[in-house]
Amino acid sequence: LATDIGHEASRRLRRDGVILPLGDIVGGITQQWPGRVLDTELEREHGRYVYEIELLGDDGHVYEFEIDAQSGRRLDVEREH
């Protein structure tokens, strides 16, 4: 079960050094997967903070990335249908 994290809590977590900046995460993704970011969310999932990033790739497909918000490690990527 995932819990959405609001903007204020996200800012506090970033300021306190708990999570990496979203801009750094998005920059890393778009270097490897060119496209346009459609949506981003920060969630608490299985005891860790996870960024979910939806991207419209230059190939016309939509991808959803799950990134560990503390380490920046990619946990999952799925192509939407």
C-alpha positions in Angstrom: 0.0 0.0 0.0 1.4 3.4 -1.1 0.8 6.7 0.6 1.0 9.9 -1.3 3.4 12.6 0.1 2.2 16.2 -0.2 4.2 19.2 -1.4 5.0 20.5 2.1 6.2 17.2 3.4 8.2 16.7 0.2 10.0 20.0 0.7 10.8 19.2 4.3 12.2 15.7 3.4 14.4 17.3 0.7 15.5 20.1 3.0 16.4 17.6 5.7 18.4 15.5 3.2 16.1 12.5 3.4 15.3 12.4 -0.3 17.1 13.5 -3.5 15.8 16.5 -5.4 13.2 15.6 -8.0 15.0 17.7 -10.6 18.1 15.5 -10.3 16.1 12.3 -10.7 14.2 13.6 -13.7 17.5 14.9 -15.3 19.0 11.4 -15.0 16.0 9.7 -16.5 15.7 12.1 -19.5 19.4 11.7 -20.3 18.8 8.0 -20.9 15.1 8.1 -22.0 14.5 11.3 -24.1 11.0 12.6 -23.8 8.6 14.8 -21.8 7.7 14.3 -18.2 3.9 14.1 -17.9 3.5 13.6 -14.1 5.5 13.0 -10.9 4.5 11.8 -7.5 6.3 11.0 -4.3 5.0 8.1 -2.3 5.9 6.1 0.8 5.9 2.5 -0.3 7.0 -0.6 1.7 8.9 1.6 4.2 10.7 3.8 1.6 10.2 7.0 -0.4 9.6 6.4 -4.1 9.3 8.8 -6.9 6.9 7.8 -9.6 7.6 9.6 -12.9 5.5 9.3 -16.0 7.3 10.1 -19.2 6.1 10.4 -22.8 9.1 9.0 -24.7 10.3 10.4 -28.1 9.2 7.0 -29.4 5.5 7.9 -28.6 5.1 5.4 -25.7 4.4 6.4 -22.1 6.7 5.0 -19.5 6.3 4.9 -15.7 9.5 4.9 -13.7 9.7 4.0 -10.0 12.8 5.5 -8.4 14.1 5.1 -4.8 13.9 8.8 -3.7 16.8 8.3 -1.2 19.3 6.6 -3.3 18.2 7.5 -6.9 18.2 3.8 -7.9 15.7 2.8 -10.5 13.3 0.2 -9.0 11.1 -0.4 -12.0 10.1 0.9 -15.4 7.0 -0.1 -17.3 5.7 0.8 -20.7 2.1 1.8 -20.5 -0.3 0.4 -23.2 
